[in-house]
Amino acid sequence: MMRALLALGTILATCSPRVGHTDEIQLVEVAVAGKQAEPGERTGVELTRAGRLIPIIPTERVRRLHDGDIIDTGQASVAIRWGDKRIFLRPATRIQILQRELKRLHVWVGELFLDGGFSVQTEYFSAASEGTQFVRVYRRARAAT
């Protein structure tokens, strides 16, 4: 798990920062089996916006995310840049952006690495962190670990 997160972190670190506002959210990278997805590659990552399902196919452009967006990673890992912070989503993870300005998100299932400063909600609990980096694992059938 950590090797995949480190590989995705390396990919994200090499991405040119295109963030205009500190609360802007961008899906910046998708990796499949530890390798950066090629432009046009079908990855299984899906974005649901206002009830509409949008498959994520990597392009040269960064995809902006908005309040209410739901991201399903499928079998891929995803890197999200949220202002000056980062979120790494592992395969089989589903999250929703709740409030961009407050860095609030909801996790239905999966594993994610948060680069501090986020508020996370699940079906059973809510947690917040200012500067601590942490990994959150959530499986619907069990309590969070």
N, C-alpha and C positions, 0 to 999 in steps of 0.2 A: 504494500500500500504506500509506504513512504517513498519508495523508488518512483512510483508513478506520480506522486505529488511533487517530488523534486524535479522530475522531468518536465511536468507541466509548469512548475514555477520557473524553470530555466527558460522555457518558451515564452512565458509571459514577461519575464524580465527583459528579454530581447525585443519585445514589441515596442514600437515607438509610442510614447504617451501622446494621445490625441484628446485628452480630456480637457474640455473647455470650462466646465464648472465643477466645483468640488462635490456636487451631489449627482453628477451624471453617471449613468450605469452603462457599461458596454460589455457585450459578449465578445471577447477578443480572440479566443483561441479554442479549438477543439482538437483533442488527441484521441486516437483509436489505437488500442494495444500499445500505449506508450510512445506512439509516433504522431507528430503533428499531421493533422488531416490535410490532404491536398485540396486546392480549389476545385470545386465541383464534385468532390467525393461525398457519397451518401454516408452519413455518420449515425443515423438513428436519433440524433438530438432533435427535439421538437420544442417549439415555442407556441404557447397558446395565448393569444391576445384577443380580449373581448369575445371569447367563445370560439374564435377561429384558429384552427390548427395550422401552424406554419413550420414545415420541415426546415431545419437549419442545414444548409449546404455551404461549406466554407467558401468565401470569396476573398478578394483582396481588401474589401471594405469591412469595417467594424460594424456590428449590429448594435444599435442603441436599444436599451430595455427601458420599460416604463412601469409605473405603478400598476399592479394587477397582472402583469405578465407572469406566466407559469413556464418553467423550464424543466423538461424531462430529458435526462442525459442518455437514456437508452444504454448502450454498451460503451459509450465514449466518456471521456473526462472533459470537463469544460472549465475554462478560466474566465472569470468575470472581473473587470476593473470597475470599482465603485468609488469614484472620486480618486483619492490617493490610496485607497485600500484595495485588497484583493480577496476574492473568494475562489477556491478551487473545489469543483464538484466532481466526485468520483462517479463511476458507472452506476446505473440503477438508482439515481438520485432525482427527487422531484421537489422543487422549491417554488415559492411565489414571492415576487417583490411586493411588499405591502406599502411601505412609505419611503420613497426615495430620500427625502430630506432628512428623515430620522434614521436612515440605514436599518430599516425593519424588514425582516423577511420571515416567511413561514416555511417550515420543512415538513413535508409529508412523510418522506422515507429517504434513506440514503446516508451517505457520508460526505462531509464537507470540511474544508480547512478554512478558517476565518482569520484574516489578518487584523484582528482587533477592531473595536469601534462599532460593533453591530448589536442589534437586538434580534434575537431568534425566538420564534414561537413554534411550538408543535401542538399536537392534540392535547398533550398532558402538561406542558410546562412552558415557561417563558424565561429567557436568560439574556443578560446584556453584559457587554465588556467594552471598556474604553481602550485599553492598549494591549491587552493580553491576546496572544495568538493561541488558538485551540482548534482541536479536531472534534467534531460532533458526529456521532453515529446514531442513527435513529431507524429502528425497524418497527413497523406497525404492530407486529405480533408481540413485541416485548417492550419494556420500558427503555428509555434512552440510557446509553452507557457513557 
